[in-house]
Amino acid sequence: MKTTAKLMAVIALAAAILAAGYWWGNTQSGPSAANPPKTLIPDRKILYYRNPMGHPDTSPVPKKDSMGMDYLPVYEGEAAPSDVVTISTEKIQKLGVRTEIAALRELTRTVRAVATVQADERRLYTVAPKFEGWIQRLYVNTTGQAVKKGEPLMDVYSPELITAQHEYSIARKGLKSVEDSSPDVQGGIQRLAESALQRLRNWDISESDLQTLQQKGEIGQTITLRSPVSGVVLEKPAIQGMRFMPGEVLYRISDLSRVWMLADVFEQDLAMVHRGQTATIRIDAYPEKIFNGEVTFIYPTVMPETRTAKVRIELSNNEGLLKPAMYGRVEFSSSHRKDKVLTVPDSAVLDTGTRRLVLVALGEGRFEPRTVKLGMHADGYAEVLGGLAAGDAVVVSANFLIDAESNLGTALGGFGHHPSGSTLGENEQARSGAASVATSAAASAQATHRGEGRIEAMDWAHATVTIAHDPITSLNWPAMTMDFRAGDPALLRPLKPGQKVGFEMVEGPDGEYVIVRIQSSQAIQPASANAAPSNQRGH
């Protein structure tokens, strides 16, 4: 019995130990506030790939830059710490940073074009007789002379006109002689007279002259041609005494009480111009006057040389100030939408070529670059279709300086240096002079990185040197061409472009790497005499 009892006790103790172990394992590995359950993170969407050096260019597909470095993916919802730029209040004042609120506006775009005055084609007339004749007398004998409708232009002699008048005169006398004849005979004579009159009408003889012929029955040796319209004589080939043939143009007359303005509108602006739209016109000859017209037609073709299309504007010219071929400027005011849209000033937009950015002021000197989608532009403002909300404050001046600082932070991050945020202004004195690395003692207190390369260019005024360097292992930098600033400008005096150099650099307070020592490779390795000829040839 005792043995059985001991066995049962051992079994119970083992079961208790197993239960306690199971409970302990659950409390340690199970979900808790300190150890939340691991969940699978769904694949994030890649928006684009950015330049690893921080340059403002992106790519929709993976690629490498000119130095062979892979572009870095930017995921949806990702906000790198270096995206936010922090600027001191003092620096904001020095840069003249200004912001403006993104607000709803009714965009009215003004399209401007050059134009010339043209005669209304529907008010152009020609005087071209339909018979052969000779000009006996000219009443209107100068180009540019104003004429009224029905005013005599010239007297002409034509055998055909005289023959037609004789036919009518004979028919008119015949009607009197057959007054007592049958109706058929009278009707035949009447049709003959009407036929002679109709022939004169077809030759554009005026009704007043025909009435004189009917009333008096007198046959003249000449007949008067009159103006068919009121207007101005544009062309006058007619010369007194000349012979003319049927259809030959003797006068060109235009009614200039209404004229056309033909404006050359660029094809990208054609969507903002439509029929019935009001246009404001300024003529160089009358700078103090403003003319108003209406768009009546948009021509269906574009001039391939200028990429412009003709737009016809009609306007009144009762004072006669507008003359054909005059030069002027036209403005069309058009609203793409009748409702208000979210807008920002054009100066707030930074265009990288593949995307457009604005800098949003977050307060306390912090600024965030944000990609936006833009619509139409109108008179200094751009429509925002996405990326901003009404009330966001955007930078409208000095934004390119802030963006340059943002790109610097991104570039340092690509080299393995990850600042918590770019700072502009706090270390201005350290960055502006050689005091940041003025002495070798200060340099020795920092990590020194060594490199070798060839000088590509030098800027003594700003104490900078462009070096195509070999890989720098201590910084995990690949071979590339970079600009460096010398802590002491005197370091660059004995150097010149094309030399191979060895250099040492340290990281400044703002993350910028500054050269503290630099020498030509010949000075570092004087024993390599065999290399000297090749180096000389390399120059």
C-alpha positions in Angstrom: 0.0 0.0 0.0 2.8 2.4 0.8 4.5 1.7 -2.5 1.2 2.4 -4.3 0.7 5.6 -2.4 4.2 6.8 -3.2 3.7 5.9 -6.9 0.4 7.9 -7.0 2.1 10.9 -5.3 4.9 10.9 -7.9 2.4 10.8 -10.7 0.4 13.6 -9.2 3.5 15.7 -8.7 4.6 15.1 -12.4 1.1 16.1 -13.6 1.3 19.3 -11.5 4.7 20.1 -12.9 3.5 19.6 -16.5 0.5 21.8 -15.9 2.6 24.5 -14.3 5.0 24.4 -17.2 2.2 24.7 -19.7 0.7 27.6 -17.9 4.1 29.4 -17.7 4.8 28.9 -21.3 1.4 30.3 -22.3 1.9 33.4 -20.1 5.4 34.0 -21.6 4.7 33.4 -25.3 1.0 34.3 -25.5 -0.5 37.6 -26.5 0.0 40.4 -23.9 0.5 44.1 -23.8 4.3 43.6 -23.7 4.3 40.9 -26.4 1.6 41.6 -28.9 0.7 38.9 -31.4 2.7 39.0 -34.6 0.6 39.6 -37.7 1.5 39.3 -41.3 2.2 42.7 -42.8 0.6 42.8 -46.2 2.8 43.8 -49.2 3.0 47.5 -49.4 2.5 49.3 -52.7 5.7 50.8 -54.2 4.9 54.4 -55.3 8.2 55.1 -57.1 12.0 54.8 -56.7 14.0 57.7 -55.6 17.6 58.7 -56.3 20.0 57.2 -53.6 22.0 60.4 -53.6 18.9 62.5 -52.8 18.7 64.3 -56.2 15.2 65.3 -57.1 14.6 62.7 -59.7 12.5 59.6 -59.4 11.7 56.5 -61.5 8.5 54.4 -61.8 10.6 51.3 -62.3 13.8 50.0 -60.6 17.0 51.5 -62.1 20.6 52.5 -61.3 22.1 55.9 -61.2 25.2 57.0 -63.1 27.5 55.6 -60.3 25.8 52.1 -60.3 23.8 52.6 -57.1 20.3 51.2 -57.0 17.4 53.6 -56.7 15.6 53.2 -53.3 11.9 52.2 -53.3 9.3 54.5 -51.6 6.3 52.7 -50.3 2.7 53.9 -49.9 2.3 55.6 -46.6 6.0 55.7 -46.0 7.4 58.9 -44.5 11.2 58.8 -44.0 12.4 60.8 -41.0 14.6 62.9 -43.3 11.4 64.0 -45.2 10.8 66.7 -42.5 13.1 69.7 -42.6 13.6 71.7 -39.5 14.6 75.4 -39.7 15.4 77.7 -36.9 13.4 80.9 -36.5 16.4 83.0 -37.1 17.1 81.2 -40.4 13.5 81.5 -41.5 13.7 85.3 -41.1 17.0 85.4 -43.0 15.7 83.3 -45.9 12.5 85.3 -46.1 10.3 82.2 -45.9 6.7 83.0 -46.6 3.7 80.7 -46.5 0.2 80.9 -47.9 -2.9 78.9 -47.1 -4.2 76.5 -49.8 -7.7 77.8 -50.3 -10.8 77.4 -52.6 -10.9 79.8 -55.5 -12.7 80.4 -58.7 -10.0 80.1 -61.3 -10.3 82.5 -64.2 -7.6 82.1 -66.8 -6.6 84.8 -69.2 -5.5 83.7 -72.6 -3.4 86.2 -74.5 -2.7 86.3 -78.3 -1.6 88.6 -81.0 -4.1 89.5 -83.8 -4.5 91.6 -86.9 -7.4 93.5 -88.3 -9.0 92.0 -91.4 -12.0 93.0 -93.5 -15.1 91.0 -93.0 -15.1 88.6 -96.0 -18.9 88.8 -96.1 -18.7 92.5 -96.7 -16.3 92.4 -99.6 -17.6 93.3 -103.1 -16.2 93.6 -106.6 -17.4 95.5 -109.6 -16.8 93.3 -112.6 -19.1 94.0 -115.6 -20.6 91.1 -117.5 -20.2 92.8 -120.8 -17.4 94.2 -122.9 -16.9 98.0 -123.0 -14.8 101.1 -122.6 -14.5 103.4 -119.6 -15.6 106.9 -120.7 -15.5 108.6 -117.3 -14.4 107.8 -113.7 -16.3 109.3 -110.8 -14.4 107.3 -108.1 -10.8 107.4 -109.2 -8.7 106.9 -106.1 -8.0 103.9 -103.8 -9.3 104.4 -100.3 -12.1 106.7 -101.4 -15.4 106.2 -99.5 -18.5 105.5 -101.5 -22.1 105.1 -100.8 -24.5 102.5 -102.2 -25.9 103.7 -105.5 -23.2 106.3 -106.0 -21.9 106.5 -109.6 -18.5 104.8 -110.2 -18.0 105.4 -113.9 -19.7 105.9 -117.3 -19.1 103.1 -119.8 -19.7 102.7 -123.5 -20.8 99.2 -124.7 -22.3 98.2 -128.1 -24.2 95.4 -126.4 -25.9 97.9 -124.0 -26.9 100.2 -126.8 -28.4 97.2 -128.8 -30.4 96.1 -125.7 -31.7 99.7 -125.3 -32.7 99.8 -128.9 -34.6 96.5 -128.6 -36.5 97.8 -125.7 -37.3 101.1 -127.4 -38.6 99.3 -130.5 -40.7 97.0 -128.3 -42.1 100.0 -126.4 -43.1 101.7 -129.6 -44.6 98.5 -131.0 -46.9 98.3 -128.0 -48.5 101.6 -129.0 -49.0 100.5 -132.6 -50.8 97.2 -131.7 -53.2 98.6 -129.1 -56.1 97.6 -131.3 -54.6 94.2 -132.2 -55.5 90.9 -130.6 -54.3 90.0 -127.1 -51.9 87.5 -128.4 -50.1 90.1 -130.6 -50.0 92.6 -127.7 -48.6 89.9 -125.3 -45.8 89.0 -127.7 -44.7 92.6 -128.0 -44.9 93.0 -124.2 -42.7 89.9 -123.6 -40.1 91.3 -126.1 -39.9 94.6 -124.1 -39.6 92.7 -120.8 -36.9 90.6 -122.3 -34.8 93.6 -123.3 -35.2 95.1 -119.8 -34.3 91.8 -118.1 -31.1 91.6 -120.2 -30.1 95.0 -118.9 -30.8 93.9 -115.3 -28.6 90.9 -115.8 -25.8 93.2 -116.8 -26.2 95.0 -113.3 -27.7 98.1 -114.7 -29.3 99.9 -111.8 -33.1 100.1 -111.4 -33.0 103.9 -111.4 -31.4 104.0 -114.8 -33.9 101.4 -116.1 -36.8 103.5 -114.8 -35.4 106.5 -116.7 -35.2 104.4 -119.8 -38.8 103.3 -119.3 -40.2 106.7 -118.7 -38.3 108.7 -121.3 -37.3 106.1 -123.7 -34.1 107.9 -124.5 -31.1 105.9 -125.6 -27.7 107.1 -124.3 -24.3 106.4 -125.8 -23.0 105.6 -122.3 -24.5 104.0 -119.2 -23.6 104.6 -115.6 -22.3 101.8 -113.3 -23.0 102.4 -109.7 -21.6 101.1 -106.4 -23.5 98.0 -105.1 -22.6 98.8 -101.4 -21.4 101.5 -99.1 -17.8 101.1 -98.1 -14.2 101.9 -99.0 -12.4 101.3 -102.3 -9.6 98.8 -101.5 -8.5 98.3 -105.1 -9.1 100.3 -108.3 -7.6 98.7 -111.4 -10.0 100.9 -113.5 -8.4 103.6 -115.6 -10.3 106.1 -117.6 -10.4 105.2 -121.3 -9.4 101.6 -120.8 -11.2 98.7 -122.4 -12.5 95.9 -120.2 -13.7 92.4 -120.9 -16.6 90.5 -119.3 -15.7 89.5 -115.7 -12.7 91.8 -115.4 -12.5 93.4 -111.8 -12.6 97.2 -112.0 -13.2 97.9 -108.3 -12.9 96.1 -104.9 -15.0 97.7 -102.3 -15.3 96.7 -98.6 -17.8 97.7 -96.0 -15.6 98.3 -92.9 -18.4 99.2 -90.5 -17.7 95.8 -88.9 -14.3 94.1 -89.1 -12.6 90.9 -88.0 -9.7 90.4 -85.7 -7.8 87.2 -86.5 -6.0 86.1 -83.4 -3.2 83.4 -83.3 -4.0 81.3 -80.3 -1.5 78.6 -79.1 -2.9 75.1 -79.3 -2.5 74.5 -75.6 -4.9 77.4 -75.0 -7.5 76.4 -77.5 -9.6 74.6 -74.8 -10.1 77.9 -73.0 -11.6 79.7 -76.1 -15.1 79.0 -77.4 -17.7 80.6 -79.6 -19.7 83.4 -78.1 -16.9 84.3 -75.7 -16.1 88.0 -75.1 -12.6 89.3 -76.1 -10.8 92.4 -75.0 -8.7 94.0 -77.8 -6.0 96.6 -77.5 -4.6 98.2 -80.7 -1.1 99.5 -80.8 -2.3 102.6 -82.7 -4.7 103.5 -80.0 -3.1 102.5 -76.7 -5.7 104.4 -74.6 -8.7 102.7 -76.2 -10.1 99.3 -75.4 -12.3 97.5 -78.0 -14.6 94.6 -77.2 -15.5 91.8 -79.6 -17.1 88.4 -79.7 -15.6 85.1 -80.8 -17.6 83.8 -83.8 -15.4 81.1 -85.2 -12.4 78.9 -84.4 -10.6 77.7 -87.5 -10.3 73.9 -87.9 -6.5 73.9 -88.7 -3.3 74.6 -86.8 -0.3 76.2 -88.4 2.5 73.7 -88.0 5.3 76.3 -88.0 3.9 78.3 -85.1 1.6 75.7 -83.4 -1.3 78.3 -83.4 -4.8 78.3 -84.7 -6.8 81.2 -86.0 -9.7 82.5 -83.9 -12.1 85.0 -85.5 -13.4 87.9 -83.4 -16.0 90.3 -84.8 -16.4 93.8 -83.6 -18.0 97.1 -84.6 -16.0 99.8 -86.4 -18.5 102.6 -86.7 -15.8 105.2 -86.1 -13.6 103.8 -88.8 -10.6 103.6 -86.5 -9.8 99.9 -87.2 -8.0 99.5 -90.6 -7.1 96.2 -92.3 -3.7 94.8 -91.3 -3.5 96.8 -88.1 -1.7 94.9 -85.2 -3.3 94.3 -81.8 -3.4 92.1 -78.7 -6.3 90.1 -77.6 -7.2 88.7 -74.1 -9.8 86.0 -73.5 -11.0 85.5 -69.9 -12.3 82.0 -69.4 -13.3 79.9 -66.3 -12.6 76.2 -66.7 -15.1 75.4 -64.0 -17.9 77.5 -62.5 -17.4 76.1 -58.9 -14.5 76.9 -56.7 -11.5 74.6 -56.6 -8.5 74.1 -54.2 -5.6 76.1 -55.3 -2.0 77.1 -54.4 0.2 79.8 -55.8 2.4 78.7 -58.8 5.5 79.8 -56.7 4.7 77.1 -54.2 5.2 74.2 -56.7 8.6 72.5 -57.1 8.7 70.6 -60.4 11.2 67.7 -60.5 10.2 66.7 -64.0 8.4 63.5 -63.0 6.4 64.8 -60.1 5.4 68.1 -58.5 6.0 68.9 -54.8 5.0 71.6 -52.3 6.5 72.2 -48.9 3.9 72.1 -46.2 4.6 74.1 -43.0 3.9 71.9 -40.0 4.7 74.6 -37.4 7.7 75.1 -35.1 10.0 75.5 -38.1 9.2 72.1 -39.6 8.5 71.6 -43.3 7.4 68.5 -45.1 7.8 67.9 -48.9 4.5 66.6 -50.3 3.7 65.3 -53.7 0.6 66.9 -55.3 -1.4 66.4 -58.4 -2.2 69.6 -60.3 -4.9 70.6 -62.7 -5.2 73.8 -64.7 -3.1 77.0 -64.1 -4.7 80.4 -64.1 -3.2 83.8 -63.4 -0.6 82.8 -60.8 -2.5 79.9 -59.2 -2.6 76.1 -59.8 -5.5 73.8 -59.2 -4.7 71.0 -56.7 -6.4 67.7 -57.5 -4.7 65.7 -54.8 -2.1 65.7 -52.1 -3.3 68.8 -50.1 -6.3 69.8 -48.1 -7.9 73.2 -47.7 -6.2 75.1 -44.9 -2.7 73.6 -45.4 0.0 76.2 -45.3 2.5 75.9 -48.2 5.8 77.7 -48.7 5.7 80.3 -51.5 9.1 81.8 -51.2 12.6 80.4 -50.4 11.1 76.9 -50.9 13.9 75.9 -53.2 16.4 76.5 -50.4 14.4 74.3 -48.0 14.1 71.6 -50.7 17.9 71.7 -51.2 18.4 71.0 -47.5 15.9 68.1 -47.7 17.8 66.6 -50.6 21.0 66.9 -48.6 19.5 64.9 -45.8 18.3 62.2 -48.2 21.8 62.0 -49.8 23.5 61.5 -46.4 20.9 58.8 -45.6 21.8 57.0 -48.8 25.5 56.9 -47.6 24.5 55.2 -44.4 24.0 58.4 -42.3 20.5 58.6 -41.0 19.8 61.9 -39.3 16.6 62.3 -37.3 15.9 65.4 -39.4 17.7 67.9 -41.5 18.5 71.1 -39.6 19.1 74.4 -41.4 20.4 77.4 -39.4 21.4 75.9 -36.1 24.9 75.2 -37.3 25.2 78.1 -39.7 28.4 79.5 -38.2 30.1 76.1 -38.2 29.1 75.6 -41.9 30.0 79.1 -43.1 33.7 79.2 -42.2 36.7 77.1 -41.6 36.1 77.1 -37.9 34.3 73.7 -38.1 37.5 71.9 -38.7 40.1 74.7 -38.3 42.8 72.7 -36.7 44.2 69.2 -36.9 43.7 68.8 -33.2 39.9 69.1 -33.6 40.1 66.7 -36.6 41.9 64.1 -34.5 39.1 64.1 -32.0 36.7 62.9 -34.7 36.7 59.8 -36.9 38.9 60.5 -39.9 38.1 58.8 -43.2 40.7 58.5 -46.0 40.2 58.3 -49.7 42.0 58.6 -53.0 40.9 59.9 -56.4 41.4 62.4 -59.2 40.5 66.1 -59.0 37.9 66.9 -61.7 37.3 70.6 -60.9 38.1 73.3 -58.3 36.3 76.3 -57.0 38.7 78.5 -55.1 36.1 81.2 -54.4 34.0 78.7 -52.4 36.9 76.5 -51.3 35.3 73.4 -52.9 36.9 70.6 -55.0 35.2 68.0 -57.1 36.9 64.5 -56.7 36.2 61.3 -58.6 37.2 59.1 -55.7 37.7 55.3 -55.3 35.5 53.4 -52.8 35.8 54.6 -49.2 35.4 51.4 -47.0 35.0 53.2 -43.7 31.8 54.9 -44.9 30.6 52.1 -47.2 30.7 54.6 -50.1 31.1 53.3 -53.7 33.3 55.0 -56.2 31.7 58.2 -57.3 32.3 61.9 -58.2 31.5 64.3 -55.3 32.0 67.9 -54.3 33.9 68.4 -51.0 34.6 71.6 -49.0 38.0 72.2 -47.6 38.2 73.2 -44.0 41.1 75.5 -44.8 41.1 77.1 -48.3 44.9 77.1 -48.2 44.8 73.3 -48.6 43.7 73.7 -52.3 46.3 76.2 -53.4 49.0 73.8 -54.5 46.5 71.6 -56.4 45.1 71.7 -59.9 42.5 69.7 -61.9 43.6 66.4 -63.2 45.9 65.5 -60.3 45.6 62.2 -58.4 45.3 63.0 -54.7 44.9 61.3 -51.3 42.7 63.1 -48.8 41.3 62.9 -45.3 37.9 64.1 -44.2 35.8 64.4 -41.1 32.1 64.8 -40.5 31.0 68.2 -39.5 28.3 69.0 -37.0 25.6 69.2 -39.7 26.6 65.9 -41.4 28.7 67.4 -44.1 32.1 65.8 -44.8 34.9 68.3 -44.9 38.4 67.8 -46.1 41.1 68.4 -43.5 44.1 67.1 -45.4 44.8 66.7 -49.1 48.0 66.0 -51.0 48.9 64.9 -54.5 49.7 61.1 -54.8 53.3 62.0 -55.8 53.9 63.7 -52.5 52.4 60.8 -50.6 54.4 58.1 -52.5 57.6 59.7 -53.7 59.3 56.3 -54.3 56.9 55.4 -57.1 59.1 56.9 -59.8 57.8 54.4 -62.3 54.3 55.8 -61.9 55.4 59.4 -62.6 55.5 59.1 -66.4 52.0 57.7 -66.5 50.7 60.3 -64.1 52.2 63.0 -66.3 50.6 61.5 -69.3 47.3 61.4 -67.3 47.4 65.2 -67.0 
